[in-house]
Amino acid sequence: MIPDNQDKALHPWQTSARYWDKYRALITEMFAPLTSSLVQEAQIRIGQKVLDIGGGSGEPSLTISRIVGPAGSVMYTDPVAGMLESAEAEAGRRGLMNIHFKQCSADDLPFADRTFDVAVGRLSAMFFVDPATAVREALRVILKDGCVAFAVWGPKEANPFFSSITDVIDQFLEVPPQDSDAPDTFRFAVPGTLAGILEEADAKNVLERQLNFQIEAAISFEQFWQVRTEMSETLRGKMARVTPAQLPTIKQAVADAARKYFLSGTMSFPAEALIVSGRKPA
Ligand SMILES: C[S@@+](CC[C@H](N)C(=O)[O-])C[C@H]1O[C@@H](n2cnc3c(N)ncnc32)[C@H](O)[C@@H]1O
């Protein structure tokens, strides 16, 4: 059962789910380097039991399912029904038999202590309502010495995939000041923030690695504009406040700002993420 305060925070994700489903292939392609880094960091291999926390439309669960093979398994979790339905349908289409699905929040995992070898979360931890409890929960359900690893975004300035649109729109709208600890894309961008939460939870060997990569896909600026303005709850909210008269000016300013990332029919944005991991103490 998801408590009311969480339900409110999760509502936008339910609206987002249809777009995460629509752009599943693109999301898989754009963020594949994050999945590879998580797999490498947590040393995920054949036969392991892996927990995915906040699996969205299916990654990294779907990729990890192939890596662990029939001798292993993946437990996909997400509190949002629409996300789970999207991921489960894709697993069915791919005939993956070793993925299981559970609708639950990161801070209340319905699993016994020491159930999994590894727990991972790709681009989800910054949205947890209560990350400290979530990290404790992740450590509780993995085996001693097991690894918990999260991929989160680095600073907005190093991620023009986001800032090339929001920086322009924010010049046209009044943006209220934000609580820096509220769920947000860049909540854990400051080095040490999420690592500190792992340390507080008594994780050992806490590591934080900066990952620089390119967000790449064969899409045009028009497609990028559509994907971003549909997929992101924050942008959907901001776009709803833009007047029809402002829209062409904003779109042109974004196109100018993003032009250098669209060459020869391909989008390629430099990106920065943090891979934050720790191990369960004895
Ligand atoms: C940016 S999406 C990332 C989805 C997927 N892991 C990926 O990388 O494509 C964030 C996900 O976190 C989930 N989420 C939000 N709050 C959560 C919570 N309290 N516990 C677990 N997942 C949560 C959302 O439902 C959403 O699916």
PDBQT file of the ligand as one rigid body, heavy atoms in Angstrom, charges set to zero:
ROOT
HETATM    1  C1  LIG A 301      13.498   8.869 -14.606  1.00  0.00    +0.000 C 
HETATM    2  S1  LIG A 301      12.548   7.434 -14.369  1.00  0.00    +0.000 S 
HETATM    3  C2  LIG A 301      13.772   6.190 -14.622  1.00  0.00    +0.000 C 
HETATM    4  C3  LIG A 301      13.183   4.891 -15.042  1.00  0.00    +0.000 C 
HETATM    5  C4  LIG A 301      14.163   3.804 -15.471  1.00  0.00    +0.000 C 
HETATM    6  N1  LIG A 301      14.938   3.279 -14.375  1.00  0.00    +0.000 N 
HETATM    7  C5  LIG A 301      15.088   4.297 -16.558  1.00  0.00    +0.000 C 
HETATM    8  O1  LIG A 301      16.256   4.605 -16.277  1.00  0.00    +0.000 OA
HETATM    9  O2  LIG A 301      14.647   4.367 -17.723  1.00  0.00    +0.000 OA
HETATM   10  C6  LIG A 301      12.311   7.428 -12.628  1.00  0.00    +0.000 C 
HETATM   11  C7  LIG A 301      11.492   6.263 -12.106  1.00  0.00    +0.000 C 
HETATM   12  O3  LIG A 301      11.525   6.324 -10.671  1.00  0.00    +0.000 OA
HETATM   13  C8  LIG A 301      10.275   5.879 -10.212  1.00  0.00    +0.000 C 
HETATM   14  N2  LIG A 301      10.065   6.320  -8.822  1.00  0.00    +0.000 N 
HETATM   15  C9  LIG A 301       9.578   7.500  -8.376  1.00  0.00    +0.000 A 
HETATM   16  N3  LIG A 301       9.447   7.468  -7.037  1.00  0.00    +0.000 NA
HETATM   17  C10 LIG A 301       9.849   6.250  -6.621  1.00  0.00    +0.000 A 
HETATM   18  C11 LIG A 301       9.914   5.594  -5.365  1.00  0.00    +0.000 A 
HETATM   19  N4  LIG A 301       9.537   6.191  -4.238  1.00  0.00    +0.000 N 
HETATM   20  N5  LIG A 301      10.361   4.316  -5.328  1.00  0.00    +0.000 NA
HETATM   21  C12 LIG A 301      10.773   3.696  -6.462  1.00  0.00    +0.000 A 
HETATM   22  N6  LIG A 301      10.720   4.264  -7.679  1.00  0.00    +0.000 NA
HETATM   23  C13 LIG A 301      10.262   5.508  -7.767  1.00  0.00    +0.000 A 
HETATM   24  C14 LIG A 301       9.289   6.495 -11.193  1.00  0.00    +0.000 C 
HETATM   25  O4  LIG A 301       8.033   5.857 -11.169  1.00  0.00    +0.000 OA
HETATM   26  C15 LIG A 301      10.019   6.284 -12.513  1.00  0.00    +0.000 C 
HETATM   27  O5  LIG A 301       9.657   5.078 -13.124  1.00  0.00    +0.000 OA
ENDROOT
TORSDOF 0
